[in-house]
Amino acid sequence: MAAVGSAVGLGNIWRFPYICGKYGGGAFLLVFLLFVFFIGMMLMMCEFVIGRRSRHATVQAYSTLAPHKRGWRMVGVLGIVTCFFILAQYWVISGWTLSYFFDAITGRLAQMGQDTEAIKDYFSTFSTSAARPVVCLAIFAVLTAVVILAGVQRGIEKVSKLLMPLLVVLLLVMCVRSLTLPGATKGLEYLFYPDFSKLTAEGVLAALGQALFSLSVGMGAMIVYGSYIPADSNLFRSSMWITASDTFIAILSGVAIFPAVFSCGLEPTGGAGLSFCVLPNVFNSMGTLAGIFFASIFFLLLAIAALTSAISILETLSAFLIDSGRLKRSSATVLVVCAEVMLAAVVSLGGGMWSHIHIAGQNFFNFTDRLNSIYLPPLCALGTVLFLGWVVPSNDVYDELSNHGTVKATFYPLFRFIIRYVAPLALIIIFVSTFFS
């Protein structure tokens, strides 16, 4: 449940629908599914193997498995850097979900009615303001820290067992309501009918990037969770269930959103603002009470998804300091949270009052977003597959996947071929193409 919670996050409910809408719906979904199970899941298994084989957090794991090749620990360091930047931006957007949940439950969103421009202006004004987004992200940071401070079993596991079923129930409620709206079938056709004329090369690359983002691979979080997995757990089966659950949630998100959007005569190509600029219009079209109810459910859903993923990223950063043997869990968590809140505040203000300050021609919010979506995760994932495919002895990898010969690992030849050749090539292509685009 904890690993599913790590994978299921804003990438499924906030990012997947708008990326899918941007690149044509059904055709994008098919390519996304292909990448998720043949590359994303294999990357997850790589991180699980590294974590369980070493029984260490991200950086120390690489040093333990390749003690005479110390340079590979830099892949772990890159994972820590990736987590640090991703969590900062994650908390900014998570703060938005908290604010919108409060606005939904108090009826503030409903007061704007179906005035599209007013809803867009409200989001623009709120997201670029100084105080409220920073306060909201700080509140979200405290919520995440409370779970981490409680520990792996009493905190992460217990919260995940509670929140993940709740997330599914809320999402199913949204799906039922969306499917009962007039004209909902158009949304289902858009999501499930593949029109390959709408799929571009950029869309294929976006599908690969979304597969990595959605499964939370490429930053070392699953290495940390892998180090907690019992020795008798079947890593292939665990990876399959996590991948399937994550993909199921992403598809359910599409079912909840696209029929509602088409029912209101709106466009699914709303971009990153789909959840915050388009959907409030959809909820308000349902009537005042129904709009308040379903808007509240949706933004609570977003907040839960954001929290479960933020927990895994914060745990990765805290585990790095704990694994070094220098800090206790409480000290490590507080130190990381303080540093992350400061960075997140800069990211938030970088899209608002500090937007005039540019790095490489972009404000700090956009620069961080580009780091997190184009550069850091693919590089980290590339290092991971190269390490497990070419550095760690094949017998050791097979031994871990077969639980020391106690379970069958008939998939191993395919797994090894993918991590040695297919995954590195795909990651290099996505990195180079997006870098020069």
N, C-alpha and C positions, 0 to 999 in steps of 0.2 A: 504493500500500500504506500509506503514511504517513497519507493522508487517510482511508482505510478504517479504519485503526487508531484515528484520532481519533474517528471516528463510532462504531465498535464499542467499547463499554466496559461499565461497570456498568449503563448504561441498558438494554442489550440482555439481559444475562445475569442481573443482580440485579433490576433494576427492572421490565422488561417482563413477566416471568411473574407477579409479584405484582399489578401493575396490571391485567393481563389477567384474572387470577383474581378480582380484586375486582369487576370490572365485567362479568362474565358470559361470558368466553371468546370464542367465535366471532363474535358480533355486534361486540364491541369490536375484534377483529382486523380485520374488514372496514372499519370506520370509520377505524381506525389506518392501514391501507394507503392509503385514500383521501387522508388528510391528509399522509402521508409523501411521496407522489409528486406531489400537486398543490400543496402548500404548502411542506413541508419541503425538497424538492428545489429548488424555485424560490428559496427563501431561501439555499440552499447556492450556487446559481448567482450570486445577487446578491453574496455575499461573495467568490466567486472573481473575478467581474468587477471589483469594487472593488480587490481585492488585486493582480491582474495588471495592470490599467490604471494603477494608481498606482506599483507596484513598491515599496510601503512597508508597514510594519506598521500596526496598527489605527488609532491616532490620526492619524499623519501621512498616512495614505491619504485620509482625509476632507478634510484641508486641501489636499492636492495636487489632488484632483478638483474641489474647490469653493473656489479660493483667495480669491474675493471674498465668500464666505459662511462666515466663520470659525466661526460658531456651531455648524455641523454637526460640527465636530471633537469636540463634547461627546458625540456618539453613540459615537465611538471611546473616549473617556474612560469612558463608561458600560460599554463592553465590557471594558475593563481592570478596572474595579471588579467586574464580574460574574465574570470569570475568577479574580480574587483570592479572592472568597468561595467560588466553586465548588471551586477546587483545595483549599482548606483542608478543606472537608467531604469532598471526594473522598479526600484522604489519610487522613482518619479511618477511613472505611469500607474503604479499601484496606488499612490496617493490620489491620483485623479479618480480611480475607481471608488475609493473611500468617499471622496467629496461628492461624486455623482450619486452614490448610494444615499448619502444624507439628503441631497437635493431631491432625489426621487421619493424617498419615504416622507419627506415634509411637504411634498407637493409643489416644490419650486419649479421643477421641470415641467410639470403639468400646466403651470400658469402661462407658459410660453406657447401653448397650443401647437398648431401645425405651421407656425411661422418659421419656415426653413432658415431664412436669413437671421432671425433673432436667435435661433438655436446655435447656428454657426458662430455668430458674434459672441454669444455667451461663452462658448468653448474657447474661442480665441482670446477673449479678455481674461478668462480664468487661467488658462494654461500659461499665459505670458505674464501674469501678475507676480508680485514678489512674495507676499506673505503666505497666502492660503495654501498653495501647492507645497511649499516647504514645510509648513506645519503638518499637513496631511502625510507627507512622506516620512516625517519624523515619527508620527503616531504609528505608521505601518512598520517602521524599523523597530519600534519598541515591541510591537506584537510578535514580530519574527524572533526577536532576541529572547523573549519570554519562553518560547518553545525550545530554543536551542539551549538555554540555561537549565532547562529541566532534564536534559540528557537525551540519549538515543532512544531508550525504551519508554521512559516516562514522559518524554517530550515529543520527539519526532514521530515515533511509532503510534503513540496514543492519539495524537492530534490527527495524523494521517488516516487512522482507522475511523475517526469521527467525520472528518471533512470530506473525504473522497466519496463515501456513499451519499452524503448530503449534496455534494456537487452534482452527482448523477441524477438524483431526484429532482433538484431544481431545474436542471437542463431538460429533463423529460417533461416537466410542467411547461417549460417554454416551448418545446417542440409541439406538444398537444395544442397549445393555444395558437401557435403559428400555422399549423396545418388546418385548423378550423376556420381560418380567415378566408374570405372570398378571393378567388384567383390565386390560391396558394400553389396550385399545380404548376404554374409557370416557374415558380422558384425551384421546385423539385426537378423540373425538366432542365433548368439552367445548371443545377448542381450535378445531376446524374447522367444527362445526355451529352456524350462527348462530341463536341464540334471542333475537330482538329484544325479547321481553317482559322480558328481564333488563337491557337497555340503557337507562340513564336519561340525562337531560340532563347530569348531572354526569359520567357515563361518556364522553359525546361530548367534553366539554371536556377530560377527562383524556386522551383519545386524541390531541387536538391538542397538549396539553402534552407528552405522551410522544413525539410525532413530532419536536418541537423538541429535547427532551432527548436522544433517541436519536441524532440526526444531528449533535449538537454544534454546532448553529447558534444564533445569538442571543447570542454572546459574542465574536465577532471572530476565533476560532481559524482559521476557513477563509479569512479575509482574509489572514492571515499565510501560510498554505499556498498561497493563490492567488498571492501575490507571488513564490513560488518556481516556479510552473508555467511551463514553456517556452512561448514565443509561438506555437508551432505545435500545441499541444495543443488538442483539441476540448473546450471546457468543458462543453457539453451532454452529450457522451458520457461524460466523466469523472464528472460529477455523477450521471448515470444509473447507471453502474457502482458508484459509491460507495453510492448510495441502495439499489440492489438488493442489494449485498453486506451492507450493514448490516441491511436488513430480513430477508434470508435467515438471518443469524446470530440475529436476535431470534426468528424462527419456529422455528429449530432448538433454541433454548433452551427454547421451549415444549414441543417434542416430547421433549426430554430430561427435562423436569421433570414435566409434567402426568400422563403415563402412570404414572410412578413413584409420584407422590402418590396417584393413584386406586387403584393396585395395593395400596397399604398401607392403604386405607380412610381416608385423611386428607383434609382439606379444602384446596382450592387457594386459599382466601381467607386465607392466612396473613399477608398484609400485608408490610411491609418486612422482617419477620423470617422470611419464607418460606425463604430460603437458609440462615439460621443457626439457626432453631428447628425447622423442619419437615423439611427435607431430611436432616439428620443421622439422624433417626429412620428415614427411608427407607433410607439407606445401611446402617444397623445391622441392618435387617431382612434384608439380603442374606447375612448370615453374617459372621463376624469378618474373614477374609482378603479376601473380595470387598468387604465394607463399607469396610475400610481403603483398598483399591485405588481404588474408585470415589469415595470421599470425597476422597482425595488428588487425583485427577484433577480433580474438580469445583472444589475450592478453588484449585488451580493455574490452572485455566481462568479463574476469577474474577480472580485476581491478574494474569494476563497481560492480560486485557481492561482492568483498571483501569490498568495501566502504560501501555498504548498511548494511552489517552485522557489520562492525566496528562501524558504527554510533550507532547502538542499544547497543553495549557493552559499548562504551564510555558514552552514555546517562545514562546507568545503574549506572556506577561509579560516574558520576557527580551528578545524582539525589540523590544518597546516601548522598553526602555532602550537597546538597541543602536542602534535607529533614530534615537534622539535625538542620537547622535554623541558621547555623553559617556562611555559605558562599553564595554569590550571584552566579548566573550561570557562569558569566565570570571568577570569581576567582576559582570556583570549577573546571571548565573545564581546565583552564591553569595549575592548580596544578596537576590534574590527568594526563594530557598530558606530563608534564615534568617528572613525576615519571615513567610513562609507557615507554617513549622513552628511559630512562636510563636502565630500565629492558630489553626492546627489544634489545637494543645495546648489553647487556650482553648475551642475548639468541643468537643473531646473531654471536657474537665473540666466543660463547661457541661451535659453530660448526666449527670454523675456527682456528684462532691463539690461542685461549684459550681452544682448544679441549683436551689438556693434563690434564686440571683440571676436576676431576670427583666427582660426587655426587652419592652415592650408585652404584658405578661402571660404571656410564655413564657420558658423557660430558653434559654440562648444556642445550644444545639444545635438546638432546634426553631425558634428565630427565624432562624438561618442557613439551615436547611432550607426555611423558608417564603420567604426572600429568593431562594434559588436555584431554587425550583420554581414560584413564582407571580409574583414581581415583576420581578426583574432580566432574565432571558432574554427574556420577551415584550416588555418595553420596548425592549431593545436591538434585537431583531428588527424591531420596529415602526419604529424609527429608520432601520434599514438599508433596508427596502423603500421607505419614504417618500423617502429620499435618492436611491436609484437610480431610483425611479419618477417623481419629480417635480423633482429638482434636477439630476442628471447629464443632459446632453443625450441625447435618444433616439438620435441618430446615433452618439454615442460608445459607447453600450451595444451597439447593433447591430454596430458595427465590431469590438468586442471579442469578441462571441459568434460572429461570422462569420470570426474570424481575419483581419480586414482584407479581407473579401470572398473569401477563398480556400476557405471551406466554406459549405455551405448552412445557413441558419438559418430554415427554414420555420416553426419553432415560435415565432418571435419575437412575432408578434401575441398569441398566447395567453399567453406569458410576460409580456409587458408589461401585459396586462389583469389578470392575477393579481397582479402586484406592485403595481399602482396601486390596485386596488379590492378584490379578494377577500382577499388576505393581510392588508392593513391592517384590514379589517373583522373578519376572524376573530381577529386578535391583540387588537383592542380588546374584542371580546366575551369572549374567554377571560380577559383581564386584569380587566375590570370585574366579570364574574360571580364569579370566584374571590376578588376583593378584598372583595366584599360578602357572600360566603357564610360 
